[in-house]
Amino acid sequence: MEEVETSIWDTMPNDIASELAASKNRTEAGQAIRESLRDQTGQAEPLYALRDAEIRDTHWQVMDRIQRFAIKYFGFDFPQTEENEPKLNTAFAQMREETVTLIGCVASGGPEGSQGWKDLFYDSVKRKALVCAIIGNIVTEQVIQHSFFGGSKTDEDALDGIMRDNTRLDGEQRRFDRNALYAEYIAQALDFTPGESLTLPTHFHQHVVAVVATLLVHLTAVDARNVRTAEHRVSEQIRDLYKLVAYAGILSLFMRLDPQAVYYVTPTFKEQHFEAEHMDAYNRAVMEATNPRERMFPDDWDQREIARAKNDEPLTQMILMNGITVYRRGGWEDPDISEPWDEGVVYQPGMEHRGIRSRQLTQAWVFCRWGRPRRFVKGQPADRKEVHGAQWRDPGSVEFEDVVAEAKGGERGEEGETLRGRRKEKERVGEGRREKGKGKARA
């Protein structure tokens, strides 16, 4: 078998890129990296490929900072004991409805009833993953997906105006032009020149502080130890969160400044089958070690349960952070163009009208479990105990808001109604009032 030659870019890409960047100024570094790539691999890379690598690596850095924060502040021991159970119930009873909704959206308790949700707080590995999910989803929604992070109300209104004035561009071949108009406005607002340092928008600090405050509210509820955190420890958390959010904010701005690319946060859902091509498992080592088709089962396990368990699937239990896919118009670009942001994209012959191409920059970051997915029929839960086997605990899969409602006590009615049931009843009452109002208006 013929051996494939490898270059330093195949084995140590970050090391060589850092070395070249350290020895050059900002403008020369990019050109030096491109020339080194051409010399070592024999193939020139267009500039967008290098920008994709930078966006990808920066997103990975955000994920790394999130995980380090979770390990540093939420890796404590809080096992399920007679002493800790009342503490967790108190934490549930005091939890804000917004936090309950957030946790219910990003995580699943599985078929273990309320115990599955409680394990997210007792088990240190799951707790750290839950913290990553809270931070990752808030940062994605409020920072990375922001149209102009740190921009003023005037800036937001201007971008809304561009959207309204160019709505029809979405349905045409020139649909990417509207995105270029956004980038042009943001570049003018920041007086940004490609290759130069980025000047942060006026309200960048205020936006970072607002996101940090939101994160602290939700994260405080995850620590059920009922121990007052020292002031210096809180200050450390605020400082680390500020750096994390600011880092993500700068990433968001650079993504919005690219006039030729549309960055899309690819949605991933809990209780979904794990797909290695599009997902990265937080607990990959544990999942591999507990693979039911390869692991050894205890001698006292029932053979029918072993046969059932061997058909379990790898499922997403928590969505820590969604991945990013980038879309561009046309085919392969000319790698010799120095700066397409200034001169416009130049394609290789015959590539300009080759439709739209996409590239997955980062995978979804998920926490997984082995088991069977939750089942619904006509919108109603339809799980069966025999399907889930030993994992099942009555009454099977439940919503987190129901577990919290039970801890609150007073929020559950005499017949066991849940918060969701009471909310739906309020919605029905509200709809009836609106209908009555419409009748009076028509009269």
C-alpha positions in Angstrom: 0.0 0.0 0.0 1.4 3.4 -1.0 2.1 5.8 1.8 0.5 9.2 1.7 2.9 12.0 2.3 2.0 14.4 5.1 3.1 17.9 5.8 3.5 19.9 9.0 0.1 21.4 8.2 -1.4 17.9 8.6 0.4 17.1 11.9 0.9 20.5 13.6 -1.4 23.1 12.0 -1.9 25.2 15.1 1.7 25.3 16.0 2.9 26.4 12.6 0.1 29.0 12.3 1.0 30.4 15.7 4.7 30.6 14.8 4.0 32.4 11.6 1.6 34.8 13.2 4.0 35.7 16.0 6.8 36.5 13.5 4.7 38.8 11.3 2.3 41.7 11.6 -1.4 41.2 11.1 -1.5 41.7 7.4 1.7 39.8 6.6 0.8 36.8 8.8 -2.2 35.9 6.7 -0.2 36.0 3.5 2.7 34.0 5.1 0.2 31.3 6.3 -1.3 31.0 2.8 2.2 30.8 1.1 3.3 28.1 3.6 0.1 26.1 2.9 0.8 26.4 -0.8 4.4 25.3 -0.4 3.7 22.4 1.9 0.5 21.0 0.4 1.0 22.0 -3.2 -2.5 23.5 -3.2 -3.5 27.1 -2.8 -6.4 27.9 -0.4 -8.9 30.7 -1.0 -9.1 33.2 1.8 -12.6 32.1 2.9 -11.2 28.7 3.8 -8.8 30.4 6.3 -11.6 32.5 7.7 -13.7 29.4 8.2 -10.8 27.8 10.2 -10.6 31.0 12.4 -14.3 31.0 13.0 -14.3 27.3 13.8 -11.4 27.5 16.2 -12.8 30.5 17.9 -16.1 28.7 18.5 -14.2 25.8 19.9 -12.4 28.2 22.2 -15.8 29.5 23.5 -16.8 25.9 24.1 -13.5 25.2 25.9 -14.1 28.3 28.2 -17.6 27.1 29.0 -16.3 23.7 30.0 -13.5 25.1 32.1 -16.0 27.3 33.9 -18.3 24.3 34.6 -15.4 22.3 36.0 -14.0 25.1 38.1 -17.3 26.1 39.8 -19.7 23.2 39.6 -17.5 20.1 40.0 -18.3 19.8 43.7 -19.7 16.7 45.4 -23.4 16.7 46.1 -24.5 13.0 46.3 -28.1 11.9 46.8 -28.4 11.5 50.6 -31.1 12.1 53.3 -29.3 15.3 54.1 -29.1 16.6 50.5 -32.6 15.6 49.2 -34.4 18.4 51.2 -31.8 20.9 49.9 -32.5 19.9 46.3 -36.3 20.2 46.9 -35.7 23.7 48.4 -33.7 24.7 45.4 -36.5 23.4 43.1 -39.1 25.3 45.1 -37.1 28.6 44.8 -36.2 28.2 41.1 -37.5 30.9 38.8 -39.9 29.9 36.1 -37.5 31.1 33.4 -34.8 28.8 34.7 -37.2 25.9 34.8 -38.2 26.5 31.2 -34.6 26.8 30.1 -33.5 23.5 31.7 -36.6 21.8 30.4 -35.7 22.9 26.9 -32.1 21.9 26.8 -32.2 18.7 28.9 -34.2 15.5 29.3 -34.8 13.4 32.4 -35.2 10.2 30.4 -37.6 7.4 31.4 -36.6 7.5 35.1 -39.4 9.8 36.3 -38.4 12.6 38.5 -35.2 10.8 39.5 -33.8 11.4 36.0 -34.0 15.1 36.5 -32.7 15.0 40.0 -29.6 13.1 38.8 -28.7 16.1 36.7 -28.1 18.0 40.0 -26.7 15.1 42.1 -24.3 13.6 39.6 -21.2 15.9 39.1 -20.6 14.9 35.5 -24.2 15.6 34.5 -24.3 18.8 36.6 -21.3 20.1 34.7 -22.9 19.2 31.4 -26.1 21.0 32.5 -24.1 24.1 33.3 -22.5 23.9 29.9 -25.9 23.6 28.3 -27.3 26.6 30.2 -24.3 28.8 29.2 -23.9 27.4 25.7 -27.5 28.0 24.7 -27.8 31.5 26.2 -24.5 32.5 24.6 -25.6 31.1 21.3 -29.0 32.8 21.3 -28.1 36.1 22.9 -24.6 36.6 21.6 -23.6 34.5 18.6 -26.9 34.8 16.8 -27.3 38.5 17.7 -27.6 40.7 14.6 -25.2 43.3 15.9 -23.9 42.5 19.4 -23.1 45.7 21.3 -24.9 47.9 18.8 -27.3 50.7 19.8 -31.1 50.9 19.4 -30.4 53.1 16.4 -28.2 50.3 14.8 -30.9 47.7 15.4 -33.6 49.9 13.8 -31.3 50.5 10.8 -30.8 46.7 10.4 -34.5 46.2 10.7 -35.0 48.8 7.9 -32.6 46.9 5.7 -34.4 43.7 6.3 -37.8 45.3 5.4 -36.5 47.1 2.3 -34.9 43.9 0.9 -37.3 41.2 2.0 -37.8 40.0 -1.6 -34.1 39.3 -2.1 -34.6 36.1 0.0 -36.5 34.5 -2.9 -34.1 35.3 -5.6 -30.6 34.2 -6.8 -29.3 37.4 -5.2 -30.6 36.4 -1.8 -27.1 36.8 -0.2 -27.1 40.5 -1.1 -29.2 41.4 1.9 -26.6 39.8 4.2 -23.9 41.9 2.4 -25.9 45.0 3.2 -26.0 44.1 6.9 -22.2 43.6 6.8 -21.7 46.9 5.0 -23.8 48.8 7.6 -22.0 47.2 10.6 -18.5 47.8 9.0 -19.4 51.5 8.5 -20.8 51.8 12.1 -17.5 50.3 13.5 -15.3 52.1 10.9 -13.9 48.6 10.2 -11.2 47.9 7.6 -10.4 44.2 6.8 -7.1 43.2 8.2 -7.1 45.9 10.9 -8.0 45.8 14.6 -11.7 45.7 15.4 -13.2 48.7 17.3 -15.9 47.4 19.6 -19.4 49.0 19.4 -20.5 51.6 21.9 -22.8 49.3 23.9 -20.6 46.2 23.9 -19.8 46.4 27.6 -23.5 46.9 28.5 -24.5 43.9 26.4 -21.9 41.7 28.0 -22.9 42.7 31.5 -26.6 42.0 30.7 -25.8 38.5 29.4 -23.5 37.8 32.4 -26.3 38.9 34.8 -28.7 36.5 33.0 -26.3 33.6 33.3 -25.7 34.2 37.0 -29.4 34.1 37.7 -29.8 30.6 36.0 -26.5 29.2 37.3 -27.1 30.1 40.9 -30.2 27.8 40.8 -28.0 24.8 39.8 -26.0 24.9 43.1 -28.4 23.2 45.5 -26.0 23.0 48.4 -27.6 25.9 50.2 -24.2 27.3 51.1 -23.5 31.0 50.8 -20.8 31.6 48.2 -18.0 33.8 49.3 -17.9 37.3 47.7 -14.5 36.7 46.1 -15.7 33.5 44.6 -18.7 35.3 43.1 -16.4 38.0 41.8 -14.3 35.2 40.1 -17.4 33.8 38.5 -18.4 37.2 37.2 -14.9 37.9 35.8 -14.7 34.5 34.1 -18.2 34.8 32.6 -17.4 38.3 31.4 -14.3 37.1 29.5 -16.3 34.2 28.0 -19.2 36.4 26.8 -16.9 39.1 25.5 -14.9 36.5 23.6 -18.2 35.2 22.1 -19.3 38.7 21.3 -16.2 39.5 19.3 -16.7 36.2 17.4 -20.3 37.3 16.7 -19.1 40.6 15.3 -16.6 39.0 12.9 -19.3 36.6 11.6 -21.6 39.5 10.9 -18.9 41.5 9.2 -18.4 38.9 6.5 -20.4 40.1 3.4 -20.2 36.8 1.5 -21.1 34.3 4.2 -24.3 33.4 6.0 -23.6 31.6 9.3 -26.4 29.3 10.4 -26.8 27.8 13.9 -27.9 24.2 13.1 -30.6 23.1 15.5 -30.2 19.9 17.5 -32.9 18.3 19.7 -32.9 16.3 22.9 -34.0 12.6 22.7 -32.5 12.6 19.1 -30.4 9.7 17.8 -26.7 10.6 18.1 -25.0 11.2 14.8 -21.2 11.3 15.0 -20.9 13.2 11.8 -22.9 16.2 13.1 -22.4 15.8 16.9 -19.7 15.7 19.5 -20.4 13.9 22.7 -19.4 15.6 26.0 -19.3 12.1 27.6 -17.9 10.2 24.7 -15.6 8.0 26.8 -18.4 6.9 29.1 -20.7 6.2 26.1 -18.0 4.0 24.4 -17.3 2.2 27.7 -21.0 1.4 28.3 -21.9 0.4 24.7 -24.5 -2.3 25.3 -23.5 -4.2 22.3 -19.9 -4.6 23.6 -20.0 -4.3 27.4 -20.3 -7.1 29.9 -23.5 -7.3 32.0 -23.7 -8.3 35.7 -24.3 -12.0 36.3 -27.6 -11.3 38.1 -29.2 -9.5 35.2 -32.2 -11.1 33.6 -31.4 -12.4 30.1 -34.5 -10.8 28.7 -33.3 -7.4 30.0 -29.9 -8.0 28.5 -31.4 -8.8 25.1 -33.5 -5.7 25.3 -30.6 -3.5 26.4 -28.5 -4.6 23.5 -30.9 -2.8 21.2 -30.6 0.5 23.1 -29.6 3.5 21.0 -27.2 6.4 21.7 -29.5 9.4 22.3 -29.0 13.1 23.1 -30.0 13.9 26.7 -28.7 17.5 26.8 -27.9 20.0 24.1 -24.9 21.9 25.3 -24.4 24.0 22.2 -25.6 23.9 18.6 -23.1 23.7 15.8 -22.5 26.2 13.0 -22.8 25.8 9.3 -21.7 28.4 6.8 -23.3 29.0 3.4 -21.8 30.8 0.4 -22.8 31.5 -3.1 -21.1 29.9 -6.1 -18.3 27.3 -6.4 -14.6 27.3 -5.8 -13.1 30.8 -5.5 -9.8 32.0 -7.0 -7.2 31.5 -4.3 -5.0 34.3 -5.6 -7.4 37.1 -4.6 -5.8 39.1 -1.8 -8.9 40.4 -0.1 -12.3 39.7 -1.4 -14.0 41.9 1.1 -12.6 44.9 -0.9 -12.5 43.6 -4.4 -15.5 41.2 -4.5 -15.4 37.5 -4.9 -13.5 36.2 -8.0 -14.4 32.6 -8.9 -12.4 30.1 -10.9 -13.7 29.6 -14.5 -17.2 28.2 -14.6 -17.7 28.3 -10.8 -19.7 31.6 -10.3 -23.2 30.1 -10.9 -22.7 26.8 -9.2 -25.6 27.3 -6.7 -25.0 27.5 -3.0 -22.4 25.6 -1.1 -22.2 24.8 2.6 -19.6 23.8 5.1 -20.1 22.4 8.6 -17.7 24.5 10.8 -18.5 22.9 14.2 -20.6 20.0 15.4 -23.4 20.2 17.9 -22.1 19.6 21.5 -24.3 17.1 23.3 -24.5 14.9 26.4 -25.7 11.4 25.6 -27.3 8.4 27.2 -28.0 4.8 26.0 -31.7 4.0 25.9 -34.9 4.4 23.9 -36.3 7.8 22.8 -39.5 9.2 24.4 -42.5 8.3 22.3 -45.6 10.4 21.5 -48.8 9.5 19.7 -51.0 12.3 18.4 -49.1 14.7 20.7 -49.6 12.6 23.8 -47.0 10.7 25.8 -47.0 7.0 24.8 -44.1 5.4 26.6 -44.3 1.8 27.7 -42.3 0.3 30.6 -41.3 -2.9 28.7 -39.6 -0.7 26.0 -37.3 1.0 28.5 -36.7 -1.9 30.8 -34.6 -1.4 33.9 -34.3 2.3 33.2 -38.0 2.8 33.8 -39.3 4.5 37.0 -42.9 5.3 37.4 -44.5 7.2 35.8 -41.8 7.3 33.1 -40.7 10.4 31.3 -42.0 13.6 32.9 -41.4 17.3 32.3 -39.0 19.2 34.5 -41.7 21.8 35.3 -43.8 19.0 36.8 -40.9 17.9 39.1 -40.5 21.5 40.2 -44.2 21.9 40.7 -44.2 18.9 43.0 -41.3 20.4 45.0 -43.3 23.7 45.3 -46.2 21.7 46.8 -48.7 24.6 46.7 -48.4 24.8 42.9 -50.0 21.3 42.5 -53.8 21.1 42.9 -55.8 18.5 44.8 -56.1 16.3 41.7 -52.4 16.5 40.9 -52.6 19.2 38.2 -49.3 20.6 37.0 -48.0 24.1 36.2 -48.5 23.3 32.5 -52.1 22.3 33.1 -52.9 25.5 35.0 -51.1 27.6 32.4 -53.1 26.0 29.6 -56.3 26.8 31.5 -55.3 30.4 31.8 -54.6 30.5 28.1 -58.1 29.1 27.4 -59.6 31.7 29.7 -57.6 34.4 27.9 -58.8 33.2 24.5 -62.4 33.3 25.7 -62.0 36.9 26.9 -60.4 37.9 23.6 -63.3 36.3 21.6 -65.8 38.2 23.8 -63.9 41.4 23.1 -64.0 40.8 19.4 -67.8 40.3 19.5 -68.3 43.6 21.3 -66.0 45.4 18.9 -68.0 44.1 15.9 -71.3 45.1 17.5 
